[in-house]
Amino acid sequence: MAALARDLVHTAIARRQGIREILTVDSRWSACGCTIIEGGERVAPAVRGRGMPCTARHVIHAAERDEPLKRPPNEHWRISMMTRTIDPVVSTEWLDDQLGSEGLVILDIRQPESYEVAHIPGALSVPFGLLSAWADSGDLMLELPETAGLLKTIGDCGISADSRVVVVGPPPEPGVPPYALADPFRVAATLIYAGVKNAAVLTGGFAKWDSEGRATTTAVPVVTPVVYDSPVDSETWVLTQYVEERLGKVVLLDGRDPDDYFGAAVDSFADMRGHIPTARCLPIIWTWEADGTLRPLEVIGEMVAGVVGQDKEQEIICYCGAGGYASTWWFLLTQELGYTNVKIYDGSMEAWADEGKPIVAYTWTE
């Protein structure tokens, strides 16, 4: 057992608000995302950053256990967190410092006419829309695109599995729901689905960059396409049958506005009032400041803990009206907050209502 312990146990250095804490973790996976040190050599990057506490409740000494070390319920999350070399959400200051660095790809998902007026130097135009390289809308709105086309898009952008990709989104249109703020998170989640683990979102998008007087250009960069191939993470994106079978056994997280959840308003995607039975209301709009930047991660984490709980290994299924807000919650929960078993119900309320599944309204407790 001692030999097994030496093989399985590494040292992780977790930076907790400036304090260096030495933790012992299973070398096969690390739910904390700390820097892994083996034999004095750095073999995986620290990804928590910003003073966030380590979430490694799995910390153990393997030599003290008789049973096998358990693996996380979501292998995809482990791979993503262990291979990250970029924070999931980056600031304009960070991106400005990194412009032109090797392996950095900036994707501007605004509409072409906005990109043509001005964009961040080096940014590629790959617009997001209901029918785009990033989404398909047939029987249901905002579904995952066909795999071969998605992989080709990624390769055409010169992206490899090791690239650091920053997604730059648009501001919301005045007088309409802030769906646009979710667009870059949807694209980042789609990139991770397709194997690009270092996908990040620029907080505040192009509007914040421009408002700070940072450099812009109209020049279109020259890209060398690559052949990109990767398996996709089909286990994370689930269908109606899966959700129905898991009702009462998982945490179902509704990211829509409170009026839609409660039934005070008619859901514009599903043409109905209310929510899926047992779902808990946690509006994604509460995560954004007025300028489109994310609220402090500590605040978002406390909101999540108050609604979902602090068990990072419990299964959570995120949904909304059509999948945009759901993928945003998935990104924040898994990439920032350390929840390890989170699914996206991509069809969301639109699919649930279309298939005639039960809905409850005018209640916060059912």
N, C-alpha and C positions, 0 to 999 in steps of 0.2 A: 504493500500500500504506500510505503514511503517513496518508492520509485515512481509510482503512479502520480503521487502528489507533486514530485519534482517536475514531472512531464506536463501536468495539467495546470499548475499554479504559476502565475506570473505576478509581477508587481505593477499595480496601476497607480499613477499619481493623479489624484483628483484635486483640482484647484478650486477650493471653496472660499470664495471671497477673499482671495489672497493667502489662504492657509493651505500649505501643502500637506495632504494627508496620505499616508501609505495604506493601500488597501490590497487584500489578496483576493484574486478573482479567478474563476475558471477560464483557462486560456482559450477554450473553444468558443466562448462567446462572452461578451461584456455588455450588459444592459446599461452601463453607466456612460459609455462613450468616452472614458478617460484615456489618457495616453497609456499605451501598453509598453512596458519596458521588459525586454528579455536579454539577460546577460549584459545589461548595461547599454544595449542598443535600442533605439526607438523603432518600434515596428508598426505602430498605428498612431494616428494623430489624435490629439485632444480636440473634442468638438463641442464641449459644453459652452465654454466661454461666458462672457458677460456676467460673471459672478454667480451663475446658477449652481445650485447644490447638486452634487452627484446623486443619481437615482439608483445607485447600486445596492438595492436591498438583497441582492443575490450573493453578497460578499460572504465568502466562506473560506475555510481551510479544508482542502480536499482530503487531507490526511485524517481528518476528524469524522469523515463520513464513511458509512458502510455501503450505502446505496449509490448507484451511478449518479453523476452530476446531471441535473436536468437541463434541457435545452429550452430556449424561449419558444413560446407558442407560434411566433412568426419569424421564420428563418430569414425572410426578406428584410425585416427590420434590422436583424443582426448584421446582415451584409452591408446595409446602407450606413448604419452608424459606425461600423468598424472601418469603413473605407473612406469616410468623409475627410476631405482636405479643405473644406470651405464651410463657413457657418450657414445654416439653412436660410437665414434672413440676413442680408448685408446692408450696410449703410451707404449713403452717397459718398461719405468720406473714404470709406474702405475702397469702394469701386474706383474712385478718382485716383487713389494711390496705386491701384493695380492695373490701370489702363496700359495695354500693350504687353502685359506679362505673358509668358509662355503658358499655353494650355488654357487660357481664359477665353471663353466664348460668351458674348453678350447677345441675347435674343430680344429684339424689340417686337412685342406682339401687338402694338397699336396698328391702326388701319394704315394702309400705304400712304394716303394723302398726308397724314400726320408725320409719318416717318420722313417723307420727302421734304417737309418744311424744315425739320431739324431733328437730329438724333444724337445720341452719345457716340463719340468717336469709336469706330470699330464695330458698332452694333449692326447685326444683321436683321433684316425685316422678314419676319415670319408671322404674319397676322393671325390673331385668334378670332374665331367666330363660330357660330353654330354649325356652319359647314366650312371647314378649314383643315389645314394639316393636323390640327390638334383635336378636332372633334367631328363627329358625324351626327346628323339629325335626320332620321327617317321616321319610323313609327314613334320613336321617342326622341326628345331633344337632348342634345349635349351628351351623346354617348362616346365611348372610346372609338378612335378611328381604326380602320383596318390595319392589322399589324404590319404587313409588308410596306404599306404606304408610310406608316409612321417611322419605321426603321430607315426607309429611304430619305425621308425628310431630315432625320437626325444626321445621317451620313452626308447629305448635301450641304449641311451647315458646317461640315468639317469636324463634327463632334465624335470623339472616341469615348470609350468607357472611362478613361481617366481624366477627361476634360472637366474643368470647372465652368459651370454654365450659370450665368446670372440672367434671370428673366425680368424684363422691364415692361411694366404694364401701363395702361392709360388711366387717367382720372375718370371718375364717374360723371355721367352727363347730369347737368342741373335738373332737379325736379323728378328724377327717377331713382329707383333703388340702386344701391351701390354695387351692383353685380360686377362692374368692371374691376373693383378692388380684388375680387376673387379670381379673376382671369389668370394672373401670373401664378397663383398658387395651383390652379387647375393644370396649367402647363407644366409646372415643376413636378407635380404629382404624376403626370403622364410620362414625363422623362424618366422618373424613378421607376415607374411601371415597366418602362422599356430598357432598364438596366443602366441608366445614367445616374449614378448615385450622388454625384456632386452637383445636384441641381439646387439653385438658390433663388431667392426672390429679393429684388431691390425694394426695400421699404420706401413707400412714398412714390415709387415709380418715376417716370420721366418728369412729371409735374414738379416734384421736389427737387430733382436734379436741376431743372431749368430755373426754378425760383431762386436757387442759391447762386445763380450766375456761373455755373460750371460750364466747361467747354462743350460746344455742340458743333455739328458739321452737317453738310448735305452730301458729303462724299460717301459713295457706296463701296464698302471694302471688297477686295477680291478674295474669294474663298476657294480653297482646294478641297473638293469633295473627297470623302473616304467611303469605303464600303463598311457599313456598320451592321452588325448582326448581334443579336442578344435574345435569350429567352425573355418572355414577359411574365410579370407577376400576376397571373390570373387569379390566384387565391385571395388577393386583397380586394378585388372588385367583384362584388357578389350580386346575385339576382334575387328576384322576389321570392322564389321558393326557399332559398336559403334563409332570408329574413323571417319568413313565416314560420319555418321550422325552429328558429331560435328565439321566438317571442317568449318572454318570461325567463329566459336562461341567460340573456346578455343585457348589457346596457345599450339601449337604443337612443341615440343622441340626435335630436331635431335641431338643425342649425338655422331654421327659418325665423322670421320676425315673430314676436309674441302674438300678434293679432292673427297671423296665419295658423300658428300652433293651436291657439285657444279656439279659433273659429269665429272670432269677431270680424275677420275679413275672409273673402273667398280666395283660395290659393290660385294665382294666375296661371300656374302650370298645370294644375290638376282639376281646376274648376270644382272645388269642394271646400268644405269647412272642416277644420279639425286636424287630427294627427293619428299616426299609427298607435294602436294600443300599447301601453307601457312606456312609450317614448318620453324622454325628459327634454325640457326646453332649455336650450342654451344658444341664443341668437349669435351668429357669427358677427353681426354688425357691432356687437359690444367689444370686439377685439380691436377695432380701429379708432384712431383719433380723428378729429375733424379734418386734418390735412392728409388723410389717407395712409399715414404711417401706423404701424402696430403699436398698441399700448404696451407698457413695460411687460416683459415676459413673466415677471413675478406676479403681476395682477392677473394676467390671463391664466396662469397656473393655479392661482387661488380660486378663480371662477370655476375652472374645470374641477378642481378637487371638491368644491362645494356641491356640484351637481352630479359629477360622475363618481367621486370618491378618490382615494389615494392609492388604491390597488393598481399598480401599473401593469399587472399581468392579466387582469380581467378582460374578457372580450367586449369590445365596443363596436357598434355599427353606426356609422354616421350617415345621415340622409338630410335632404332639404327638399326643394321643389323639383329640380331637375339634375342636380349633381355638382353644381359649382361650389356652393357653400359647403357641401359635404366633403369635397376633396380638400377644401381649405382647412376644415377641422382635422381631417386626417393628417395633413401636412404638419400642422401645429402640434397635434398630439404625439405623433411618432417622431418627427424630426427635431422638435424643440423640447418637448415635455417628457419624453422617455416612456410613453405608453407603448407596450410591445405587441399588442394583439388587437389592432384596429382595422376595421373593414370599411369600404365605401360601398353603399348601396347606390349604384350609379343611376338607376332608373328613378329612384326616390319617389316622392309622392305622385309624380306623373304616372309611373308604372304601377304603383300600388292601387291608385284609383282606377286606372284603365283595366286592371285585372279583377276589379270588383272585390277587393279585400276589405276587411272591416276597418272602420274609421270611428274615432270618438271625438266629440266636440264639447265645448263649454265646460271643460274640466282641466285642472292642472295635475290631478292625482291618478288618472287612469290611463 
